Amino acid sequence: MTVYSVLGRVEHGETIENILKDNPDLPREAVEAALVFAASHPLRGRPSGRPWVRTG
């Protein structure tokens, strides 16, 4: 699991508790650190998918 997938799951409504249930060997501090890292280091390059299509 990448830091960006953790961030994406939280941005789409999942809780840290849900992520920890799916990954019981992962410490809570690692999930929290992943969120901080991913938010402060956005991916570069072209957006994936079709960014011109509104989804919400």
N, C-alpha and C positions, 0 to 999 in steps of 0.2 A: 504494500500500500504506500502510495506516495503522499507527501505533505499536501499536494494539491488535491488529491482525492479526498483527504480528510477535510480540507477546507470546503470543497464542493459539497460533501455530505452535510456539513453543518449549515452551509448557505442554503441548502434545499430543505432545511427543517429537521434534520436529525440532531439528536442530542449527543453529547459526549458519552453519556451513559449507554446509549444504543451502540455506539462505536466500540466501547469497552466490552459490552456483552458479546459482540461479534468477534472480538479479538481479546480473549481473556488473558493472554500473556503480555499484552501491551500495557505498560504503566500509564496512569492518568497524566503524569507529567510529560510523557512523550507526546501524547495527543495535544496537550495544551501548547507545547513547544512547536509542534508541527503547524498549529493554527497561526501562531505568531510569525514563524518563518515564512509560511506561504503567503500571508497577508503582506509582509514587508518585502517579499521578493517575487513580484508578479512574473508570470511567464512572458517571454518575449516572442515576437513574431506575429504572424497573422492569426486572427481569431479562428478557432475551429468551427466547423459546421457552417451555418448560414446566418451570420450576425445581422443581416438586413431584415430577417424575419422576426417580428415581435412575438414573444412567447408569453406574455402575461398581460 
